[in-house]
């Protein structure tokens, strides 16, 4: 436990050092929290709800903890694999901190389902979510996100590992046109969200999605606003690394995009999805990211592509894009796309680190348990470092679902700062 606490404290301290941000007034969700979701209290001050079983449902289960009403801090007295048995978790009750860091090794891994967030004021840390094919046939309409927000707000998803989805690995979504004005649309879908320090990797390509190929990293859906995507590893997703749609406002900062199939960062407004509604401009600031092609990356993969001549204001700075041989590739598609001279949209607490430091920081810091990675995360990070990652079509190609033994440890409140869920 001492080693784990020391490693966690080191990771937080290092994060604060390299980002160089100044704490805003008031307590953030946890030390090092950044961006538009960082100020949420989550379940701070609420009841402590203990997860004591790896069963998918019933007393002491994670599902029961999510369904509990009122502010709550969810801690784990058990570690291992929770088989969701094809039924994804729904988080509908607000004011929750889901503290995966409290679990004994090997931590908590969810399989055969995902997590759908439909609430406000949510903190989620240190979970691995690996839906996989769950025994379904190819093109059988098993469409599962790893983590998605569906109209949620004031959310931070930090240090999670999202792999093997059959839809998106980690996304922010909701109804695109609920209400009569653009202000209504933005208010009624997901907004004020941070996605940080996550592994977003190996979304399954030719798998169970009815469209066939559907390996997708992150989708920021139409009219989703105030999103910070920072310090993540996107590895071996065909596209959406990430993708923004119409009317989105987002900052995409210090991410490492490794071995995409076809596309890295994308923006697109699909006209037929906006019939009867005035198309809205997307506002994007994309700073300090690294794109590295893999052996299977499409030869026309630029760093940023604006599709369908979509309305967008984009600021680009200090991004690196190289092919498999290390040669610089195109930053923009189309190359004539206007780019802002100064950023028009930002979160004041975010201070990007130089791109030369991004890969080292991410390799050391991302995923559900960077101090004690499971073999899946360790392989994904090593493949990114070695530049040997590839697109996969089933979890069976890389060893299948994990079968970690169940472990137990009583939760000792005296060893944790209950305001920030950091170890003392």
C-alpha positions in Angstrom: 0.0 0.0 0.0 2.9 2.4 0.8 4.3 1.8 -2.7 0.9 2.5 -4.4 0.3 5.6 -2.3 3.8 6.9 -3.1 3.3 6.3 -6.8 -0.1 8.0 -6.9 1.4 11.0 -5.0 4.3 11.1 -7.5 1.9 11.0 -10.5 -0.2 13.9 -9.2 2.9 16.0 -8.3 4.4 15.4 -11.7 1.2 16.3 -13.4 1.0 19.6 -11.5 4.7 20.3 -12.3 4.5 19.8 -16.0 1.2 21.6 -16.6 2.3 24.5 -14.5 -1.3 25.5 -13.9 -2.5 27.8 -11.1 -5.3 26.5 -8.9 -8.5 28.5 -9.3 -10.5 29.8 -6.3 -12.2 26.9 -4.6 -11.3 23.2 -4.4 -11.0 21.3 -7.6 -12.2 17.8 -8.0 -8.7 16.5 -7.1 -5.2 17.9 -7.3 -4.2 18.2 -11.0 -7.7 18.4 -12.3 -7.9 20.6 -15.4 -10.4 22.1 -17.8 -14.1 22.6 -17.9 -15.0 19.7 -15.6 -12.4 20.3 -13.0 -14.5 22.3 -10.6 -17.2 19.7 -10.0 -17.4 18.5 -6.4 -18.6 15.1 -7.5 -19.8 13.3 -4.4 -17.7 15.3 -1.9 -19.2 15.4 1.6 -21.7 12.6 0.7 -22.2 9.1 2.0 -19.4 6.5 1.6 -20.8 3.7 -0.5 -18.7 0.5 -0.5 -18.5 -1.9 -3.4 -17.9 -5.3 -1.9 -18.7 -7.7 -4.7 -17.6 -8.3 -8.3 -21.2 -9.4 -9.1 -22.9 -7.5 -11.9 -25.8 -6.6 -9.7 -27.3 -6.9 -6.2 -26.2 -5.8 -2.8 -22.7 -4.4 -2.6 -22.3 -4.2 -6.4 -21.1 -1.3 -8.5 -24.5 -1.1 -10.2 -26.2 -0.7 -6.8 -23.8 2.0 -5.8 -24.5 4.0 -9.0 -28.3 3.7 -8.4 -28.0 5.0 -4.8 -29.5 8.5 -4.5 -27.8 11.5 -3.0 -24.2 12.7 -2.9 -21.9 9.7 -2.5 -18.3 8.6 -2.7 -18.0 5.1 -4.2 -15.0 3.2 -2.9 -13.9 -0.4 -3.5 -13.1 -3.1 -1.0 -12.7 -5.6 -3.8 -10.5 -5.8 -6.9 -10.8 -7.8 -10.1 -13.1 -8.2 -13.1 -16.8 -7.2 -13.1 -18.6 -9.0 -15.9 -21.6 -6.8 -16.8 -23.2 -9.7 -18.7 -24.1 -7.5 -21.7 -26.0 -4.9 -19.6 -24.1 -1.6 -19.5 -24.2 0.5 -16.3 -26.4 3.6 -16.2 -25.5 6.5 -14.0 -28.6 8.7 -13.6 -28.1 10.0 -10.1 -25.9 13.2 -9.7 -23.2 14.2 -7.3 -20.9 11.1 -7.3 -17.2 10.4 -7.0 -16.3 6.9 -8.4 -12.9 6.3 -6.9 -11.3 3.3 -8.6 -8.0 4.2 -7.0 -9.3 2.8 -3.7 -9.5 -0.8 -5.0 -6.8 -3.3 -4.1 -4.7 -4.5 -7.0 -5.4 -5.4 -9.8 -8.0 -2.6 -9.6 -11.4 -2.7 -11.2 -12.0 -3.8 -14.8 -15.5 -3.8 -16.4 -16.1 -6.2 -19.3 -19.0 -7.1 -21.6 -20.6 -3.7 -21.2 -19.9 0.0 -20.6 -20.8 3.0 -18.6 -23.5 5.5 -19.7 -23.5 8.8 -17.7 -26.7 10.8 -17.7 -26.1 12.9 -14.6 -24.3 16.1 -13.6 -21.4 16.5 -11.2 -19.6 13.3 -11.7 -15.9 12.4 -11.0 -14.7 9.0 -12.4 -11.1 7.9 -11.8 -9.0 4.8 -12.2 -11.3 2.3 -13.9 -10.7 0.0 -16.9 -13.6 -0.5 -19.2 -13.2 -3.2 -21.9 -16.6 -4.1 -23.6 -15.3 -6.4 -26.3 -17.5 -8.6 -28.5 -19.0 -10.5 -25.6 -19.6 -13.5 -27.8 -21.8 -11.7 -30.3 -21.5 -12.4 -34.0 -20.0 -9.9 -36.5 -22.4 -7.1 -37.5 -24.9 -8.4 -34.9 -25.8 -4.9 -33.7 -23.9 -5.2 -30.4 -23.1 -1.4 -30.2 -21.4 -0.5 -26.9 -19.4 2.5 -25.8 -16.7 2.2 -23.2 -17.8 5.4 -21.4 -20.2 7.9 -22.8 -22.0 11.0 -21.4 -25.6 11.3 -22.6 -26.6 14.8 -21.7 -24.4 14.9 -18.6 -22.6 17.9 -17.4 -19.9 19.0 -14.9 -18.0 15.7 -15.4 -14.4 14.7 -15.2 -13.2 11.3 -16.5 -9.6 10.9 -15.4 -7.1 8.0 -15.5 -9.4 5.5 -17.1 -8.5 2.8 -19.7 -11.2 2.5 -22.4 -10.5 -0.2 -24.9 -12.3 -2.7 -27.2 -15.5 -0.8 -27.6 -17.8 -1.7 -30.6 -18.9 1.9 -30.9 -16.8 4.7 -29.4 -14.3 4.1 -26.6 -15.0 7.3 -24.7 -17.4 10.0 -25.9 -19.6 13.0 -24.9 -23.0 12.9 -26.5 -26.8 13.6 -26.2 -29.7 15.0 -28.1 -28.4 17.5 -30.7 -31.4 19.7 -31.1 -33.5 19.6 -27.8 -35.1 23.0 -27.5 -35.8 25.9 -29.9 -32.5 27.9 -29.9 -28.8 27.1 -30.1 -28.5 28.1 -26.4 -31.1 25.4 -25.6 -29.4 22.8 -27.7 -26.1 23.4 -25.8 -27.8 23.5 -22.4 -29.7 20.2 -23.0 -26.8 18.1 -24.3 -23.5 17.2 -22.6 -21.4 20.2 -21.5 -18.5 21.2 -19.2 -16.5 18.0 -19.4 -12.9 17.0 -19.0 -11.3 13.8 -20.4 -7.8 13.5 -19.0 -4.9 11.0 -18.6 -6.8 8.1 -20.2 -5.9 5.3 -22.5 -8.4 5.4 -25.4 -7.3 2.5 -27.6 -8.0 -0.5 -29.8 -11.7 0.1 -30.6 -12.7 -2.9 -32.5 -12.8 -2.5 -36.3 -14.6 -5.2 -38.3 -16.6 -6.4 -35.3 -20.3 -6.5 -34.1 -21.4 -3.0 -35.2 -24.0 -3.3 -38.0 -22.0 -1.0 -40.2 -19.0 -3.3 -40.1 -15.9 -1.2 -39.7 -16.4 0.9 -36.6 -13.2 1.5 -34.7 -13.7 4.9 -33.1 -11.8 6.7 -30.3 -13.8 9.7 -29.1 -16.9 11.5 -30.5 -17.9 14.9 -29.3 -21.4 15.1 -30.6 -23.3 18.0 -32.1 -23.6 21.0 -29.8 -21.5 19.5 -27.0 -19.7 22.5 -25.5 -16.9 23.3 -23.1 -14.9 20.0 -23.4 -11.2 19.6 -22.5 -9.5 16.6 -24.0 -6.0 16.6 -22.4 -3.0 14.2 -21.8 -4.6 11.1 -23.3 -3.1 8.3 -25.4 -5.2 7.5 -28.5 -3.8 4.2 -29.8 -4.9 2.0 -32.7 -8.3 3.5 -33.4 -9.2 3.8 -37.1 -10.5 7.3 -36.6 -12.2 9.8 -34.2 -8.9 10.6 -32.3 -11.0 12.6 -31.4 -13.8 13.8 -33.7 -15.9 16.9 -33.2 -19.3 17.6 -34.8 -21.4 20.7 -35.5 -21.5 23.4 -32.9 -18.9 21.9 -30.6 -16.5 23.9 -28.5 -13.4 22.1 -27.3 -9.8 22.3 -26.5 -7.6 19.3 -27.5 -4.3 19.5 -25.7 -1.2 17.4 -25.3 -2.6 14.1 -26.6 -0.5 11.4 -28.2 -2.2 9.8 -31.3 -0.5 6.6 -32.1 -1.0 4.3 -35.1 -4.5 5.5 -36.3 -6.0 3.7 -39.2 -7.4 6.5 -41.3 -7.8 9.8 -39.4 -6.5 11.6 -36.4 -8.4 14.7 -35.3 -11.6 15.4 -37.3 -14.4 17.9 -37.5 -17.6 17.4 -39.4 -21.1 18.7 -39.5 -23.4 16.3 -41.4 -26.0 18.5 -43.3 -28.8 15.9 -43.3 -28.5 15.7 -39.5 -29.2 19.5 -39.3 -32.3 19.6 -41.6 -34.5 22.5 -40.3 -31.9 23.9 -38.0 -29.3 26.6 -38.6 -25.8 25.0 -38.7 -23.5 26.1 -35.9 -19.8 26.9 -35.9 -17.5 24.6 -34.1 -14.8 26.4 -32.0 -11.6 24.4 -31.5 -8.2 25.0 -30.0 -5.8 22.2 -30.7 -2.4 22.6 -29.1 0.7 20.5 -28.3 -0.5 17.2 -29.7 1.7 14.4 -31.3 0.5 12.2 -34.2 2.6 9.2 -35.2 1.5 7.0 -38.0 1.7 3.2 -37.6 2.6 0.7 -40.3 -1.1 0.4 -41.2 -2.0 4.1 -41.2 -3.6 5.4 -44.4 -1.0 7.3 -46.5 -3.2 10.4 -46.6 -3.7 10.8 -42.9 -3.2 14.4 -41.9 -3.2 15.7 -38.4 -6.5 17.6 -38.7 -9.2 17.2 -41.3 -12.3 19.3 -41.7 -14.9 17.2 -43.5 -17.8 18.3 -45.7 -16.6 21.9 -45.6 -18.0 22.2 -42.1 -18.2 25.5 -40.3 -15.3 25.7 -37.9 -13.0 28.2 -36.2 -9.8 26.3 -35.4 -6.6 27.4 -33.7 -3.5 25.1 -34.1 -0.2 25.5 -32.3 2.8 23.3 -31.6 1.4 20.0 -33.0 3.7 17.4 -34.5 2.6 14.9 -37.2 5.0 12.3 -38.6 4.8 9.1 -40.7 6.1 5.7 -39.8 9.6 6.8 -40.9 9.6 9.9 -38.8 9.0 12.3 -41.7 6.7 15.2 -41.3 3.2 14.8 -42.8 0.4 17.3 -43.6 -1.1 19.2 -40.7 -4.3 20.2 -42.5 -6.8 18.8 -44.9 -7.8 20.6 -46.9 -4.5 22.5 -46.9 -6.3 25.8 -47.6 -8.4 25.6 -44.5 -8.2 29.0 -42.7 -6.6 28.8 -39.2 -7.0 31.4 -36.5 -3.9 33.4 -35.6 -4.9 33.5 -31.9 -7.0 31.1 -29.9 -10.6 32.3 -29.4 -11.6 29.5 -27.0 -9.7 28.2 -24.0 -9.8 27.1 -20.3 -7.6 29.5 -18.3 -6.2 26.8 -16.0 -4.6 24.8 -18.9 -0.9 25.5 -19.6 0.2 23.1 -22.4 3.6 21.4 -22.1 5.9 21.4 -25.1 5.3 18.6 -27.6 8.8 17.3 -27.0 7.7 16.2 -23.5 4.3 14.9 -24.4 5.2 11.2 -25.2 7.3 10.8 -22.1 4.7 12.3 -19.8 1.8 10.2 -21.3 3.8 7.0 -21.3 4.4 7.4 -17.6 1.1 8.7 -16.5 -2.0 7.5 -18.5 -4.4 4.7 -17.8 -6.4 3.3 -14.9 -3.3 2.3 -12.8 -0.1 3.9 -14.2 1.8 2.8 -11.1 0.7 -0.8 -11.5 -0.5 -1.4 -15.1 -2.2 -4.6 -16.0 -0.8 -6.5 -19.0 -3.3 -5.0 -21.4 -2.4 -1.4 -20.7 1.3 -2.2 -20.4 1.2 -3.8 -23.9 -0.7 -0.8 -25.4 1.7 1.7 -24.0 4.8 -0.4 -25.1 3.4 -0.7 -28.6 3.0 3.1 -28.8 6.5 3.6 -27.6 7.9 1.0 -30.0 5.5 2.1 -32.8 4.3 -1.5 -33.3 0.6 -1.1 -32.6 -2.1 -2.2 -35.0 -5.9 -2.1 -35.5 -7.7 -5.1 -34.1 -11.1 -6.7 -34.8 -11.7 -8.7 -31.7 -10.3 -8.8 -28.1 -9.4 -12.4 -28.9 -6.6 -11.2 -31.1 -4.8 -9.8 -28.1 -5.4 -12.4 -25.5 -9.1 -11.9 -24.8 -10.8 -10.7 -21.6 -8.7 -10.6 -18.4 -9.2 -13.2 -15.7 -7.7 -11.6 -12.7 -8.2 -13.2 -9.3 -10.5 -11.5 -6.8 -8.7 -9.5 -4.1 -10.0 -7.8 -1.0 -8.9 -5.0 1.3 -11.1 -3.1 3.8 -11.5 0.6 3.0 -9.7 2.6 5.7 -11.0 6.2 5.6 -8.1 7.4 7.7 -5.6 6.7 4.9 -7.4 8.9 2.4 -8.1 12.6 2.0 -11.9 12.4 1.6 -12.1 15.8 -0.1 -9.9 14.8 -3.0 -9.7 11.0 -2.7 -6.0 11.1 -2.8 -4.0 8.8 -0.4 -2.4 10.5 2.6 
